[in-house]
Amino acid sequence: MSRPTGSRLSDTRRNLRLSTRDGSWYCVMWAVGESSIGAFGVALGLSAAVVGFLDSVPKVCGSLMQLASHRVVRMLGSHKRWVVWTALVQALTFLPLAIGGLLGDMPATLLFLFAAIYWGAAWACANTWTTFISTIVPRSVRPAFFSQRNRWLNLVIVLSMLIGGWVLAAGRAAGHEFGAFASLFAIACVCRLLSALYLHRHTEPQPIPPGLRAVSWRELFGRYRHGPGGRFLAYRLGHELANQVSTPFLVPFLLRERGLQDNYFLFAALAATPILSKALILPLLGRIAHGHGSRALLRLGGLAVVPLPILWLVDDSIEWMFIVQIITGVALGAQELAVFLLAFDTIPENERTSVMSKFNVGLFTMTLLGSLIGGALLIEQPAREATSHAQVGYTLAFATSTVLRMASLALLARIPKLETLPSPDVGEELPPLSGTLEQPFIPLHEAKSPEQGADSADPHKNR
């Protein structure tokens, strides 16, 4: 017997409120916790190459761990249960990081281990949440709800990053830099626990979507090998390889070579700038996608991101760095929105968790390969020294990334027109947790499946 309409409507309204609260605490955790891991590695004295690998190696390990999501969801009989459990694991990984901050030391192997556990839980949670949230947010309200929710979450991220930067700056000035990191990691742990609590309080009208199935590697390759989706995937992988030759090394570059380790607040403000510029430009990008199609927007974004690495070498003034970050936000906003609109048009809801898991493995394998190339180009040096040799290494890595990004445009040109035109408001539905320092975009919300039709605008990372 079906539930009364009024009761279902009450549950929906409650779930929407809980989702906004969950997302808010998640964003605080992301801003003060996850985004501080690289800076923590720099403070520990790890070399630039090792800090770069800290951004890529754990993600690859994590992407392999999340392949079990589909099987575990079936075993638990619920997407929500797996989302809550993985959120708890994410929260608990901050405890050893906080202890390392209190001790003022942590072996690199342990830092990599806990980061890998964190990312494994992160991707397992995100992919499952993608399916879970689609069962509790009605299609008719998704555009308005996610647009309003994401505007709020962007504000939470920016404010949290600035507060986190102020905490680190105050701690360093007082001679307690590691204590400040410990405080931020502890706050991140508590915030993710609160996020998990709100996830747990959601109702789950459909624990398992009808016909839930796993898509094998063979079937996945068979679908995409020759079709337009395969060309799109080839570009995404090629661009990720080119992107990661430079991206993982921006944090040590800015902190050491540009001297921002002495001004963590300025570093946080710099990292928050692309989020603001993306938030401001997304409505315009949405109208471009509506008028000219997502493929045109992808080409615009793909061309705009090409020179980003080399721009960091033009000038070392803080004014120029903010200009580069504004340009980065606009360029990545165009590319990420186009990817969001195009990437999952062919993934049915009952296959989404399985397909997304396998896609992430390929994506983060490219992340690892790109960071290995970049790391090989960096000239090793004593960890706390800034020398002209280090500048040469960064120049080689950033220039190589630029050249490879330009080469990936050949793959971009092969993508045919795939999609119907999106809703005029779809530009505001882009998840807020795409990159701050050219981090890879992982969509957090449900994409439109073929069965849903062209008129249903359905809004996936990271934290």
C-alpha positions in Angstrom: 0.0 0.0 0.0 1.5 3.3 -1.0 2.0 6.1 1.5 -0.3 9.2 1.5 0.8 12.0 -0.8 1.1 14.4 2.2 3.5 12.0 4.0 5.7 11.6 0.9 5.8 15.4 0.5 6.8 15.8 4.1 9.6 13.3 3.8 10.9 15.0 0.6 11.0 18.4 2.3 12.8 16.9 5.3 15.3 15.1 3.0 16.0 18.4 1.2 16.8 20.2 4.4 19.0 17.3 5.6 20.8 17.2 2.3 21.7 20.9 2.6 23.0 20.4 6.2 25.0 17.3 5.1 26.5 19.3 2.3 27.3 22.2 4.5 29.3 20.2 7.0 30.9 18.2 4.2 32.1 21.5 2.6 33.6 22.7 5.8 35.5 19.4 6.1 36.7 19.7 2.5 37.8 23.3 2.9 39.8 22.9 6.2 40.7 19.2 6.0 41.1 17.6 2.6 42.5 20.8 1.0 45.1 21.1 3.8 46.7 17.6 3.3 49.1 18.9 0.6 50.1 21.9 2.7 50.7 19.6 5.6 53.1 17.6 3.5 55.0 20.8 2.6 55.1 21.7 6.3 56.5 18.2 7.1 59.4 19.0 4.7 58.5 16.5 1.9 60.0 17.3 -1.5 57.8 18.9 -4.2 57.7 15.6 -6.1 56.5 13.6 -3.1 53.9 16.3 -2.3 52.7 16.0 -5.9 52.5 12.2 -5.6 50.5 12.7 -2.4 47.8 14.2 -4.6 47.8 11.4 -7.1 48.9 8.1 -5.7 46.3 7.8 -2.9 43.6 8.7 -5.4 44.5 5.8 -7.7 44.6 3.4 -4.7 41.3 4.9 -3.6 39.7 4.5 -7.0 40.6 0.8 -6.9 39.1 0.4 -3.4 35.7 1.9 -4.5 35.2 -0.8 -7.2 33.7 -2.9 -4.4 30.9 -0.3 -3.9 28.3 -2.1 -6.2 28.9 -5.4 -4.5 28.7 -4.0 -0.9 25.5 -2.0 -1.7 23.9 -5.2 -2.8 25.1 -7.0 0.3 23.8 -4.2 2.6 20.6 -3.8 0.6 20.8 -0.1 0.8 22.7 2.8 -0.9 22.2 5.0 2.2 24.0 2.5 4.5 27.1 2.4 2.4 27.1 6.2 2.0 27.0 6.6 5.8 29.6 4.0 6.5 32.1 5.4 4.0 31.4 8.9 5.3 32.4 7.6 8.8 35.6 6.1 7.4 36.4 9.4 5.8 35.9 11.2 9.1 38.1 8.8 11.1 41.0 9.1 8.7 41.5 12.7 10.0 42.3 11.5 13.5 45.8 10.1 12.7 46.5 13.2 10.7 45.5 15.3 13.7 47.8 13.2 15.9 50.6 13.7 13.4 50.0 17.4 13.6 50.2 17.3 17.4 53.5 15.3 17.2 54.9 17.6 14.6 55.9 14.6 12.4 54.4 11.8 10.4 56.3 9.3 8.2 55.5 9.8 4.5 54.4 6.2 4.2 51.7 6.7 6.9 50.6 9.9 5.3 50.1 8.2 2.0 48.3 5.2 3.7 45.7 7.4 5.4 45.3 9.5 2.4 44.6 6.4 0.3 42.0 5.2 2.8 40.4 8.6 2.8 40.2 8.7 -1.0 38.9 5.1 -1.2 36.1 6.0 1.1 35.6 9.4 -0.7 35.0 7.8 -4.1 33.0 4.9 -2.8 30.8 7.4 -1.0 30.5 9.9 -3.9 29.5 7.3 -6.5 26.9 5.7 -4.3 25.6 9.1 -3.2 25.0 9.9 -6.8 22.5 7.1 -7.1 21.1 7.6 -3.6 20.3 11.3 -3.9 18.5 10.7 -7.2 16.0 8.5 -5.4 15.1 11.1 -2.8 15.1 14.4 -4.8 12.2 14.5 -7.3 13.1 15.4 -10.8 10.7 18.3 -10.9 12.6 20.1 -8.1 16.2 19.1 -8.9 17.2 22.2 -10.9 15.9 24.7 -8.4 17.0 22.7 -5.4 20.6 22.0 -6.5 21.0 25.5 -7.9 20.1 27.1 -4.5 22.0 24.4 -2.5 25.2 24.9 -4.6 25.1 28.7 -4.2 25.0 28.2 -0.5 27.7 25.5 -0.5 30.1 27.7 -2.5 29.7 30.4 0.1 30.4 27.8 2.9 33.6 26.6 1.0 35.0 30.1 0.5 34.4 31.2 4.1 35.8 27.9 5.5 38.9 28.2 3.4 39.6 31.7 4.6 39.1 30.7 8.2 41.3 27.7 7.7 44.0 29.9 6.1 43.7 32.4 9.0 44.1 29.5 11.6 47.3 28.3 9.8 48.7 31.8 9.5 48.0 32.5 13.2 49.5 29.2 14.2 52.7 29.7 12.1 53.1 33.3 13.5 52.8 31.9 17.1 55.3 29.1 16.4 52.6 26.4 16.5 52.2 25.6 12.8 51.7 21.9 13.3 49.2 22.5 16.1 47.2 24.6 13.7 47.1 21.7 11.2 46.1 19.3 14.1 43.2 21.7 14.9 42.0 21.8 11.3 42.1 18.0 10.9 40.2 17.6 14.2 37.6 20.1 13.0 37.4 18.2 9.6 36.8 14.9 11.5 33.9 16.4 13.5 32.4 18.1 10.5 32.3 14.8 8.5 30.8 13.0 11.5 28.0 15.6 11.5 27.6 15.2 7.8 27.3 11.4 8.3 24.7 12.0 11.0 22.5 14.0 8.6 23.0 11.4 5.9 21.8 8.8 8.3 18.7 10.8 9.1 17.6 10.8 5.5 14.7 8.5 4.5 15.4 6.1 1.7 12.2 5.4 -0.3 14.1 3.2 -2.8 17.1 1.4 -1.2 18.0 -0.4 -4.4 16.9 1.0 -7.8 15.0 -1.5 -9.9 17.3 -3.7 -12.0 20.6 -2.6 -10.3 23.4 -4.3 -12.2 27.2 -4.3 -12.5 28.7 -3.4 -15.9 31.8 -5.5 -16.6 35.0 -4.0 -18.0 34.4 -5.9 -21.2 30.9 -4.6 -21.7 32.1 -1.1 -20.8 34.9 -1.1 -23.4 32.6 -2.6 -26.0 30.1 0.2 -25.6 32.7 3.0 -25.9 35.4 1.7 -28.1 34.1 3.0 -31.5 31.2 5.3 -30.6 31.1 9.0 -29.9 31.2 8.3 -26.1 34.5 6.7 -26.6 35.9 9.8 -28.3 34.7 11.9 -25.4 36.2 9.5 -22.9 39.5 9.5 -24.8 39.7 13.3 -24.6 38.9 13.2 -20.8 41.7 10.7 -20.2 44.2 12.5 -22.4 43.4 15.9 -20.9 43.7 14.4 -17.4 47.2 13.1 -18.2 48.2 16.5 -19.5 46.6 18.3 -16.6 48.3 16.3 -13.9 51.8 16.9 -15.2 51.6 20.3 -13.4 48.5 20.4 -11.1 49.8 18.3 -8.2 52.9 20.5 -7.9 51.1 23.9 -7.7 50.8 23.7 -3.9 54.5 23.3 -3.2 55.3 25.8 -6.0 53.1 28.5 -4.4 54.1 27.7 -0.8 57.8 27.4 -1.4 58.7 29.2 -4.7 56.2 32.1 -4.2 56.7 32.3 -0.5 53.1 31.8 0.5 54.1 29.4 3.3 54.7 32.6 5.3 51.2 33.8 4.6 48.7 30.9 4.7 45.7 33.3 4.7 46.8 34.7 1.4 47.3 31.2 0.1 43.8 30.3 1.2 42.4 33.4 -0.5 44.2 32.5 -3.7 42.8 29.0 -3.6 39.3 30.3 -3.0 39.4 32.7 -5.9 38.5 30.2 -8.7 35.5 29.1 -6.8 34.2 32.7 -6.7 35.0 33.3 -10.3 33.3 30.1 -11.4 30.2 30.9 -9.3 29.9 34.3 -11.0 30.5 33.0 -14.5 28.4 29.8 -14.4 25.0 31.5 -15.3 26.6 32.9 -18.5 28.3 29.6 -19.3 24.9 27.9 -18.9 23.4 30.3 -21.4 26.3 29.5 -23.8 25.7 25.8 -23.5 22.0 26.4 -24.0 22.4 28.5 -27.1 25.4 26.7 -28.8 25.5 23.2 -27.2 27.7 21.5 -24.6 30.3 20.5 -27.2 30.9 24.1 -28.1 31.3 24.9 -24.4 33.7 22.0 -24.0 35.8 23.2 -26.9 35.9 26.7 -25.4 36.9 25.4 -22.0 39.4 22.9 -23.5 41.2 25.7 -25.4 41.1 28.1 -22.4 42.8 25.6 -20.0 45.8 25.1 -22.3 48.0 28.1 -21.2 47.1 27.9 -17.5 50.3 26.2 -16.2 52.7 28.5 -18.1 50.9 31.6 -16.8 52.2 30.9 -13.3 55.7 31.6 -14.6 55.0 35.0 -16.2 55.2 37.0 -13.0 55.6 36.4 -9.3 53.5 39.3 -8.0 50.5 38.5 -5.9 48.3 40.6 -8.2 49.2 38.4 -11.1 48.6 35.2 -9.2 45.1 36.3 -8.4 44.5 37.2 -12.1 45.7 33.7 -13.0 43.3 32.2 -10.5 40.4 34.2 -11.9 41.2 33.0 -15.4 41.5 29.5 -14.0 38.1 29.7 -12.5 36.5 30.8 -15.7 38.3 28.3 -17.9 37.6 25.4 -15.6 34.1 26.5 -15.1 33.4 26.2 -18.8 35.2 22.9 -19.1 33.6 21.3 -16.0 30.1 22.4 -16.9 30.5 20.9 -20.4 31.9 17.7 -19.0 29.0 17.5 -16.5 26.5 17.9 -19.3 28.2 15.4 -21.7 29.8 12.7 -19.6 26.9 10.8 -18.2 24.1 11.1 -20.8 24.4 7.4 -21.6 24.6 6.0 -18.1 21.3 4.6 -16.9 20.5 5.0 -13.2 20.7 1.2 -12.4 24.3 1.1 -13.8 25.5 4.4 -12.5 27.4 3.2 -9.4 29.2 0.5 -11.3 30.1 2.6 -14.4 31.2 5.6 -12.3 33.5 3.4 -10.3 35.3 2.0 -13.3 35.5 5.4 -15.0 37.3 6.8 -11.9 39.9 4.0 -12.1 40.8 5.1 -15.6 40.7 8.8 -14.7 43.0 8.4 -11.7 45.3 6.1 -13.5 45.9 9.1 -15.9 46.3 11.2 -12.8 49.1 9.0 -11.6 50.9 8.8 -14.9 50.7 12.6 -15.3 52.1 13.2 -11.9 54.9 10.7 -12.5 55.9 12.6 -15.6 55.8 15.9 -13.7 57.7 14.5 -10.8 60.4 13.2 -13.1 60.9 16.7 -14.5 61.3 18.3 -11.1 64.9 18.5 -10.0 65.3 17.0 -6.5 66.6 19.3 -3.8 66.8 19.5 0.0 63.2 19.8 1.1 63.3 23.3 2.7 65.6 25.0 0.2 64.4 27.2 -2.7 66.9 27.2 -5.4 67.2 28.2 -9.1 67.3 24.5 -9.9 63.8 24.1 -8.4 62.5 26.9 -10.6 63.9 25.1 -13.7 62.1 21.9 -12.6 58.8 23.7 -12.2 59.3 25.4 -15.6 59.9 22.1 -17.3 56.8 20.5 -15.6 54.5 23.5 -16.4 55.7 23.9 -20.0 55.3 20.1 -20.6 51.8 20.2 -19.2 51.0 23.1 -21.5 52.3 21.3 -24.6 50.4 18.1 -23.7 47.2 20.1 -23.1 47.6 21.6 -26.6 48.1 18.1 -28.0 44.9 16.9 -26.3 42.9 19.4 -28.5 43.3 16.9 -31.3 41.2 14.4 -29.3 38.8 17.2 -28.5 38.2 17.9 -32.2 37.1 14.3 -32.8 34.1 14.6 -30.4 30.9 14.8 -32.4 27.7 16.5 -31.2 26.2 14.2 -28.6 23.6 16.0 -26.7 20.3 17.7 -26.8 20.4 21.3 -25.6 20.3 21.7 -21.8 17.9 23.8 -19.7 18.9 27.5 -19.5 19.5 27.1 -15.8 21.7 24.1 -15.9 24.8 26.2 -15.5 23.9 26.8 -11.9 23.7 23.1 -11.1 27.4 22.5 -11.4 28.6 21.0 -8.1 30.7 23.4 -6.0 33.5 21.1 -5.2 35.3 21.1 -8.5 38.9 22.4 -8.3 40.5 25.3 -6.5 44.1 24.8 -7.8 43.2 23.0 -11.0 42.1 19.9 -9.2 40.2 17.3 -11.4 36.5 17.6 -11.5 34.4 14.8 -10.1 30.6 15.4 -10.6 28.6 14.9 -7.4 25.0 15.0 -8.6 22.9 12.8 -10.8 23.2 13.2 -14.6 20.4 12.7 -17.1 20.0 9.2 -18.3 18.5 8.5 -21.8 15.3 7.2 -20.3 14.6 10.5 -18.6 14.1 12.5 -21.7 15.5 15.8 -22.9 13.3 18.0 -20.7 14.5 16.7 -17.3 17.5 18.6 -16.1 19.1 16.6 -13.4 21.9 17.9 -11.6 28.8 13.9 -8.6 33.4 14.8 -5.5 34.7 15.5 -3.2 34.7 16.7 -1.1 
